[in-house]
Structure formats: C-alpha cells, structure tokens
Amino acid sequence: MPNVTSISVVSHKKTWTKSRVHNFLADFLIYAFLAATALTCLLPFIHVFSKSVSKEAYVIANKIVLLPKGFTLDAYRKIFADLSILRSLYVSIVVTVTFTVLGMIITIFAAYPLSRKSLKGRSVITFLFMFTMYFSGGIIPEYLLINNLHLLDTWWAMILPLAFSPYNLLIMKTTLQSNISDSLIESAVIDGAGQFRILRSIVLPLSKPIIATLSLFYAVGRWNAYQDALFYIKQNIDLRPLQLKLYYLVVAATESFQAAAEGSAQYTNPEVLKASCIIFATVPILCVYPFVQKYFVQGTMIGAVKG
C-alpha cells in the first residue's frame, strides 16, 4: 500500500514542475515580445546606417538591407567638409542646451509652488496651464507675435516660444506632491529656511529622477524640431539648425539627383546623402541617453511605484 507521504511528495513535485514550465513559457513569451519590439526600433536604424556607408551603386540598385556593401565613408567625409552643416550642428547644440536649461528652470519654478497646499488659488492656476494644452492661437497668430516681438531670424525665436510645456509642468507638479511631504517642508520652515533654500537644498536633490526625465524630454523635443525654425529663420541662414538643414537637403534630394543646400557639396545619389545626414543628426542625441538612463527609468516608473 503506497505511503501517503510519498504520494504527497510526488504530487508536490508534479505541481512544482508544471509551475516551473509555466514560468519558463511566460518568461520566453515576454522576452520574445521585448526582443521583437526592440528589433522594430533597431533594424530601421541599422538599415539607414548601412546605406550611409555603402557604395552608391548598391544603394541605387536597392541591394542594401541590413549589411553594408562596398564599405565607404565618402558621404561622411563630404558632410564634415561642408562648413554649413557643421555650423548647423553648432546651432542645434547651443539652442538645445539653452532651451533645455531655460525650460527646466521655468518648469521647476512653476511646479514647486503649485505642488504646495498653502498656495491659494493653485487649482485655478493649474487649470489655466492645462487650458493651453487643448486650445492654442494657431500658427499664424504665433508668427505675428514673434514678428511683433522682433524675434524673427534670432536665436530666441527657436528658444522662447516652446521653452515651457504644460504637460511637463503637470508631471513635475504631481511628482513633487508625491515625493515631497508637507511635514518635511514645514520642518524646514520651522528651522528658518526660506522657500528658495528649501527648493535648493531639499526639493531639487530629492527630484533628480524627474528632473533628468523632463530634461531629456525637452532636449529630444528641441533637437528633433525644425518646423519653428522653418517659419522663423528666413534671412539669416547661419542660424538654421541641423534638422532644418537636413530638411532642405531631403527636399532638394527629392527634386533633383544633385542634392544641395546653401553651397553644400554635390552628391550623385540623394539616398546616401539622406542616410548619412540622418545618422549624423541622430548620434549626438543618442550619446546623451547612457548618462541619464538610470534617472529616466526611475522618473518614468515613480508614478507606478507610488500608486
């Protein structure tokens, strides 16, 4: 007659084995889904990079899929030899850094008081900020405003109009309300600290993840934008950012097999030009991600953790 204990052990082993198989299948499906998602982002970048370092004959024949053929760096040599593109890169870097710093200063100074319950009328002020997310004057009134402020063909035309984001303000405000308790602020006030001292010594050190996250949002948004520069930078071609330069090159390449813009070098194949310019414009912003990735993940997950 079988022992009851042995039957229980066998049953437990079968249950444990079945649970282990289920966990393995679940992990496999999750990793497969994440890998497929990552490939959808990575493969187009690899394809464009392969076109940028391949000989023009293979690109014209549409023989480039993932691996380059006839490896050459001629397109990049022509880009670095074009002073107008290097000038546009300098403009993009200066505008992006200034825009990000100014945007974060405005966002922090607006979000901190709105996150404190002691501020009277903060609900109304928050609603006014939210209202601008759904209704705006449109492109023509914005252009007329920039023109009346005499900001056309200036650096500030690409910095001031978009330097504040109500969406980022709401994220910062919600995070400060969740992370910075009222008792902590009250204890600092009792110790004699002013609001600027509290902001500098308490709020900002505890808000590094969300600051890094929003800084990345501001920087990437500004780096990829070109429409405002297309409207506001007309006469002073030295202020055209890299993305606007790329836009003109793509338009010229679409209209002609000799892509050129403002004295840039001539190219026999526009596809190689477009691919090399895309890589050239993408790599600088990609270099920023490794330095803020840790804070970026913490900032995006903090709402779920608090919930």
HUKAKA-V126604 format. One record per residue. RES is the residue in one small letter. PHI is phi in radians with two decimals (999 if undefined). PSI is psi in degrees with one decimal (none if undefined). OMEGA is omega as a letter, one per 20 degrees, with the letter a starting at -180 (NA if undefined). Layout:
res->RES phi->PHI psi->PSI omega->OMEGA
res->RES phi->PHI psi->PSI omega->OMEGA
This chain:
res->m phi->999 psi->126.9 omega->a
res->p phi->-1.14 psi->145.0 omega->r
res->n phi->-1.28 psi->137.4 omega->a
res->v phi->-1.10 psi->-37.5 omega->a
res->t phi->-1.12 psi->-43.0 omega->a
res->s phi->-1.13 psi->-37.9 omega->r
res->i phi->-1.12 psi->-40.5 omega->r
res->s phi->-1.13 psi->-40.1 omega->r
res->v phi->-1.13 psi->-44.1 omega->r
res->v phi->-1.09 psi->-43.0 omega->r
res->s phi->-1.10 psi->-39.2 omega->r
res->h phi->-1.15 psi->-39.2 omega->r
res->k phi->-1.13 psi->-41.5 omega->r
res->k phi->-1.11 psi->-42.6 omega->r
res->t phi->-1.11 psi->-42.5 omega->r
res->w phi->-1.12 psi->-41.2 omega->r
res->t phi->-1.13 psi->-43.4 omega->r
res->k phi->-1.11 psi->-40.9 omega->r
res->s phi->-1.13 psi->-37.8 omega->r
res->r phi->-1.15 psi->-39.9 omega->r
res->v phi->-1.12 psi->-42.6 omega->r
res->h phi->-1.10 psi->-41.3 omega->r
res->n phi->-1.13 psi->-39.6 omega->r
res->f phi->-1.11 psi->-43.1 omega->r
res->l phi->-1.13 psi->-40.3 omega->r
res->a phi->-1.12 psi->-44.3 omega->r
res->d phi->-1.10 psi->-40.3 omega->a
res->f phi->-1.10 psi->-44.2 omega->r
res->l phi->-1.14 psi->-39.5 omega->r
res->i phi->-1.13 psi->-47.2 omega->r
res->y phi->-1.14 psi->-36.6 omega->r
res->a phi->-1.12 psi->-41.8 omega->r
res->f phi->-1.14 psi->-43.6 omega->r
res->l phi->-1.13 psi->-39.0 omega->r
res->a phi->-1.13 psi->-42.4 omega->r
res->a phi->-1.12 psi->-40.4 omega->r
res->t phi->-1.13 psi->-42.0 omega->r
res->a phi->-1.12 psi->-38.3 omega->a
res->l phi->-1.16 psi->-35.3 omega->r
res->t phi->-1.10 psi->-25.7 omega->r
res->c phi->-1.55 psi->-33.4 omega->a
res->l phi->-1.49 psi->-40.5 omega->a
res->l phi->-1.07 psi->-43.3 omega->r
res->p phi->-1.05 psi->-36.8 omega->r
res->f phi->-1.14 psi->-41.9 omega->r
res->i phi->-1.11 psi->-40.3 omega->r
res->h phi->-1.07 psi->-45.5 omega->r
res->v phi->-1.15 psi->-41.0 omega->r
res->f phi->-1.11 psi->-40.6 omega->r
res->s phi->-1.10 psi->-38.8 omega->r
res->k phi->-1.15 psi->-34.7 omega->a
res->s phi->-1.26 psi->-21.2 omega->a
res->v phi->-1.98 psi->16.5 omega->r
res->s phi->-1.84 psi->158.3 omega->r
res->k phi->-1.19 psi->149.4 omega->a
res->e phi->-1.10 psi->-31.3 omega->a
res->a phi->-1.10 psi->-40.7 omega->r
res->y phi->-1.23 psi->-35.3 omega->r
res->v phi->-1.19 psi->-42.8 omega->r
res->i phi->-1.08 psi->-36.9 omega->a
res->a phi->-1.41 psi->2.6 omega->a
res->n phi->0.98 psi->42.2 omega->r
res->k phi->-1.76 psi->4.2 omega->a
res->i phi->-1.69 psi->120.3 omega->r
res->v phi->-1.97 psi->-72.7 omega->r
res->l phi->-2.13 psi->-36.5 omega->a
res->l phi->-1.72 psi->137.7 omega->r
res->p phi->-1.24 psi->153.2 omega->r
res->k phi->-2.23 psi->131.1 omega->a
res->g phi->1.16 psi->60.1 omega->a
res->f phi->-0.95 psi->129.3 omega->r
res->t phi->-2.70 psi->148.9 omega->r
res->l phi->-1.95 psi->22.7 omega->a
res->d phi->-1.06 psi->-39.0 omega->a
res->a phi->-1.10 psi->-41.3 omega->r
res->y phi->-1.24 psi->-33.8 omega->r
res->r phi->-1.09 psi->-40.5 omega->r
res->k phi->-1.19 psi->-34.7 omega->r
res->i phi->-1.14 psi->-47.8 omega->a
res->f phi->-1.23 psi->-20.8 omega->r
res->a phi->-1.40 psi->-14.8 omega->a
res->d phi->-1.56 psi->107.0 omega->a
res->l phi->-1.16 psi->-27.6 omega->a
res->s phi->-1.17 psi->-35.5 omega->r
res->i phi->-1.23 psi->-41.0 omega->r
res->l phi->-1.12 psi->-36.9 omega->r
res->r phi->-1.12 psi->-41.2 omega->r
res->s phi->-1.13 psi->-36.4 omega->r
res->l phi->-1.10 psi->-42.2 omega->r
res->y phi->-1.09 psi->-43.1 omega->r
res->v phi->-1.09 psi->-43.3 omega->a
res->s phi->-1.10 psi->-41.1 omega->a
res->i phi->-1.13 psi->-46.8 omega->a
res->v phi->-1.11 psi->-45.8 omega->a
res->v phi->-1.13 psi->-42.7 omega->a
res->t phi->-1.13 psi->-45.4 omega->a
res->v phi->-1.13 psi->-47.7 omega->r
res->t phi->-1.10 psi->-43.0 omega->a
res->f phi->-1.09 psi->-43.0 omega->a
res->t phi->-1.17 psi->-45.4 omega->r
res->v phi->-1.10 psi->-47.4 omega->a
res->l phi->-1.13 psi->-42.1 omega->r
res->g phi->-1.09 psi->-40.7 omega->r
res->m phi->-1.22 psi->-37.3 omega->r
res->i phi->-1.09 psi->-46.8 omega->r
res->i phi->-1.12 psi->-43.3 omega->a
res->t phi->-1.13 psi->-45.0 omega->a
res->i phi->-1.13 psi->-44.6 omega->a
res->f phi->-1.19 psi->-23.8 omega->r
res->a phi->-1.55 psi->-36.4 omega->a
res->a phi->-1.32 psi->-36.4 omega->a
res->y phi->-1.09 psi->-51.9 omega->r
res->p phi->-1.13 psi->-33.5 omega->r
res->l phi->-1.23 psi->-18.2 omega->r
res->s phi->-1.50 psi->-8.4 omega->a
res->r phi->-1.69 psi->132.4 omega->a
res->k phi->-1.19 psi->-19.1 omega->a
res->s phi->-1.30 psi->-14.1 omega->a
res->l phi->-1.36 psi->119.7 omega->a
res->k phi->-1.37 psi->137.6 omega->r
res->g phi->1.35 psi->15.9 omega->a
res->r phi->-1.16 psi->-28.7 omega->r
res->s phi->-1.15 psi->-41.7 omega->r
res->v phi->-1.16 psi->-43.2 omega->r
res->i phi->-1.11 psi->-42.2 omega->r
res->t phi->-1.09 psi->-40.1 omega->r
res->f phi->-1.09 psi->-39.6 omega->r
res->l phi->-1.10 psi->-37.9 omega->r
res->f phi->-1.17 psi->-43.0 omega->r
res->m phi->-1.13 psi->-32.9 omega->a
res->f phi->-1.02 psi->-36.2 omega->a
res->t phi->-1.24 psi->-14.6 omega->r
res->m phi->-1.31 psi->-23.8 omega->a
res->y phi->-1.85 psi->-24.3 omega->a
res->f phi->-2.32 psi->135.6 omega->r
res->s phi->-2.49 psi->164.4 omega->a
res->g phi->-1.24 psi->-27.2 omega->a
res->g phi->1.84 psi->174.8 omega->a
res->i phi->-1.23 psi->-42.6 omega->a
res->i phi->-1.13 psi->-48.5 omega->r
res->p phi->-1.07 psi->-36.2 omega->r
res->e phi->-1.11 psi->-41.7 omega->r
res->y phi->-1.13 psi->-42.3 omega->r
res->l phi->-1.10 psi->-38.2 omega->r
res->l phi->-1.12 psi->-46.8 omega->r
res->i phi->-1.08 psi->-37.7 omega->r
res->n phi->-1.18 psi->-42.5 omega->a
res->n phi->-1.19 psi->-27.5 omega->r
res->l phi->-1.48 psi->1.4 omega->r
res->h phi->1.02 psi->42.7 omega->r
res->l phi->-1.82 psi->-2.5 omega->r
res->l phi->-1.09 psi->140.6 omega->a
res->d phi->1.02 psi->38.6 omega->r
res->t phi->-2.29 psi->164.2 omega->r
res->w phi->-1.06 psi->-38.9 omega->a
res->w phi->-1.20 psi->-19.8 omega->r
res->a phi->-1.13 psi->-25.5 omega->r
res->m phi->-1.72 psi->-1.4 omega->a
res->i phi->-1.98 psi->-52.7 omega->a
res->l phi->-1.21 psi->-44.0 omega->a
res->p phi->-1.01 psi->-36.9 omega->a
res->l phi->-1.91 psi->14.9 omega->a
res->a phi->-1.24 psi->-12.1 omega->r
res->f phi->-2.19 psi->133.2 omega->a
res->s phi->-2.13 psi->115.9 omega->r
res->p phi->-1.06 psi->-33.5 omega->r
res->y phi->-1.09 psi->-46.8 omega->r
res->n phi->-1.15 psi->-33.5 omega->r
res->l phi->-1.07 psi->-44.6 omega->a
res->l phi->-1.14 psi->-37.6 omega->r
res->i phi->-1.12 psi->-46.7 omega->r
res->m phi->-1.11 psi->-42.8 omega->a
res->k phi->-1.08 psi->-46.7 omega->a
res->t phi->-1.11 psi->-40.2 omega->r
res->t phi->-1.14 psi->-42.6 omega->r
res->l phi->-1.14 psi->-36.8 omega->r
res->q phi->-1.14 psi->-34.4 omega->a
res->s phi->-1.41 psi->-35.9 omega->a
res->n phi->-1.67 psi->-31.8 omega->a
res->i phi->-1.82 psi->106.5 omega->a
res->s phi->-1.33 psi->153.6 omega->r
res->d phi->-1.14 psi->-33.8 omega->r
res->s phi->-1.13 psi->-34.9 omega->r
res->l phi->-1.15 psi->-42.3 omega->r
res->i phi->-1.17 psi->-41.5 omega->a
res->e phi->-1.12 psi->-39.5 omega->r
res->s phi->-1.14 psi->-36.1 omega->r
res->a phi->-1.19 psi->-37.5 omega->r
res->v phi->-1.15 psi->-40.4 omega->r
res->i phi->-1.08 psi->-34.9 omega->r
res->d phi->-1.32 psi->-3.5 omega->r
res->g phi->1.72 psi->8.2 omega->a
res->a phi->-1.39 psi->138.1 omega->r
res->g phi->-1.45 psi->174.3 omega->a
res->q phi->-1.15 psi->-37.7 omega->r
res->f phi->-1.19 psi->-37.3 omega->r
res->r phi->-1.17 psi->-40.1 omega->r
res->i phi->-1.11 psi->-42.8 omega->r
res->l phi->-1.10 psi->-42.6 omega->a
res->r phi->-1.32 psi->-39.3 omega->a
res->s phi->-1.69 psi->-20.0 omega->a
res->i phi->-2.07 psi->-54.9 omega->a
res->v phi->-1.18 psi->-51.2 omega->a
res->l phi->-1.12 psi->-44.9 omega->r
res->p phi->-1.08 psi->-31.3 omega->r
res->l phi->-1.47 psi->-3.8 omega->a
res->s phi->-2.04 psi->22.1 omega->a
res->k phi->-1.03 psi->-42.1 omega->a
res->p phi->-1.06 psi->-46.2 omega->a
res->i phi->-1.27 psi->-31.0 omega->r
res->i phi->-1.14 psi->-44.0 omega->r
res->a phi->-1.13 psi->-39.2 omega->a
res->t phi->-1.13 psi->-49.4 omega->a
res->l phi->-1.20 psi->-33.6 omega->r
res->s phi->-1.07 psi->-39.8 omega->r
res->l phi->-1.16 psi->-39.8 omega->r
res->f phi->-1.04 psi->-47.5 omega->r
res->y phi->-1.09 psi->-46.2 omega->a
res->a phi->-1.15 psi->-46.8 omega->a
res->v phi->-1.15 psi->-41.1 omega->r
res->g phi->-1.08 psi->-41.7 omega->r
res->r phi->-1.27 psi->-38.1 omega->a
res->w phi->-1.12 psi->-37.2 omega->a
res->n phi->-1.51 psi->-11.5 omega->a
res->a phi->-1.38 psi->143.6 omega->r
res->y phi->-2.52 psi->-14.0 omega->a
res->q phi->-1.13 psi->-41.5 omega->r
res->d phi->-1.14 psi->-39.0 omega->r
res->a phi->-1.13 psi->-33.5 omega->r
res->l phi->-1.10 psi->-34.2 omega->a
res->f phi->-1.46 psi->-40.8 omega->a
res->y phi->-1.70 psi->-20.3 omega->a
res->i phi->-1.88 psi->101.3 omega->a
res->k phi->-2.00 psi->-53.8 omega->a
res->q phi->-1.53 psi->-42.8 omega->a
res->n phi->-1.49 psi->89.6 omega->a
res->i phi->-1.22 psi->-16.0 omega->r
res->d phi->-1.24 psi->-14.8 omega->r
res->l phi->-1.72 psi->7.9 omega->r
res->r phi->-1.29 psi->123.8 omega->a
res->p phi->-1.26 psi->171.6 omega->a
res->l phi->-1.08 psi->-38.1 omega->a
res->q phi->-1.17 psi->-37.4 omega->r
res->l phi->-1.21 psi->-37.2 omega->r
res->k phi->-1.07 psi->-43.4 omega->r
res->l phi->-1.11 psi->-38.9 omega->r
res->y phi->-1.06 psi->-46.9 omega->r
res->y phi->-1.12 psi->-36.8 omega->r
res->l phi->-1.14 psi->-41.1 omega->r
res->v phi->-1.15 psi->-41.5 omega->r
res->v phi->-1.11 psi->-44.3 omega->r
res->a phi->-1.14 psi->-36.7 omega->r
res->a phi->-1.19 psi->-32.1 omega->r
res->t phi->-1.21 psi->-35.1 omega->a
res->e phi->-1.50 psi->-22.2 omega->a
res->s phi->-2.62 psi->157.0 omega->r
res->f phi->-1.46 psi->0.3 omega->r
res->q phi->-2.06 psi->90.3 omega->a
res->a phi->-1.33 psi->127.1 omega->r
res->a phi->-2.66 psi->148.3 omega->r
res->a phi->-2.67 psi->119.6 omega->r
res->e phi->0.89 psi->52.9 omega->r
res->g phi->1.39 psi->14.6 omega->r
res->s phi->-1.30 psi->166.7 omega->a
res->a phi->-1.19 psi->155.2 omega->r
res->q phi->-1.49 psi->141.8 omega->a
res->y phi->-2.18 psi->139.7 omega->a
res->t phi->-1.38 psi->-24.1 omega->a
res->n phi->-2.32 psi->118.4 omega->a
res->p phi->-1.19 psi->-26.2 omega->a
res->e phi->-1.13 psi->-40.7 omega->r
res->v phi->-1.14 psi->-39.8 omega->r
res->l phi->-1.06 psi->-49.2 omega->a
res->k phi->-1.09 psi->-42.8 omega->a
res->a phi->-1.11 psi->-45.0 omega->a
res->s phi->-1.18 psi->-36.5 omega->r
res->c phi->-1.21 psi->-36.1 omega->r
res->i phi->-1.11 psi->-46.4 omega->r
res->i phi->-1.11 psi->-42.0 omega->a
res->f phi->-1.08 psi->-35.5 omega->a
res->a phi->-1.47 psi->-21.4 omega->a
res->t phi->-1.54 psi->-36.6 omega->a
res->v phi->-1.03 psi->-43.2 omega->a
res->p phi->-1.03 psi->-41.8 omega->a
res->i phi->-1.29 psi->-28.4 omega->r
res->l phi->-1.16 psi->-28.9 omega->a
res->c phi->-1.19 psi->-17.8 omega->a
res->v phi->-1.39 psi->-31.2 omega->a
res->y phi->-1.01 psi->-44.4 omega->a
res->p phi->-1.03 psi->-28.6 omega->a
res->f phi->-1.41 psi->-21.9 omega->a
res->v phi->-2.07 psi->6.9 omega->a
res->q phi->-1.07 psi->-42.9 omega->a
res->k phi->-1.07 psi->-48.3 omega->r
res->y phi->-1.20 psi->-32.8 omega->a
res->f phi->-1.11 psi->-44.6 omega->r
res->v phi->-1.12 psi->-43.0 omega->r
res->q phi->-1.11 psi->-40.3 omega->a
res->g phi->-1.19 psi->-38.1 omega->a
res->t phi->-1.33 psi->-25.5 omega->a
res->m phi->-1.65 psi->-8.0 omega->a
res->i phi->-1.16 psi->-32.7 omega->r
res->g phi->-1.14 psi->-40.6 omega->r
res->a phi->-1.19 psi->-37.7 omega->r
res->v phi->-1.15 psi->-42.7 omega->a
res->k phi->-1.18 psi->-32.3 omega->r
res->g phi->-1.25 psi->none omega->NA
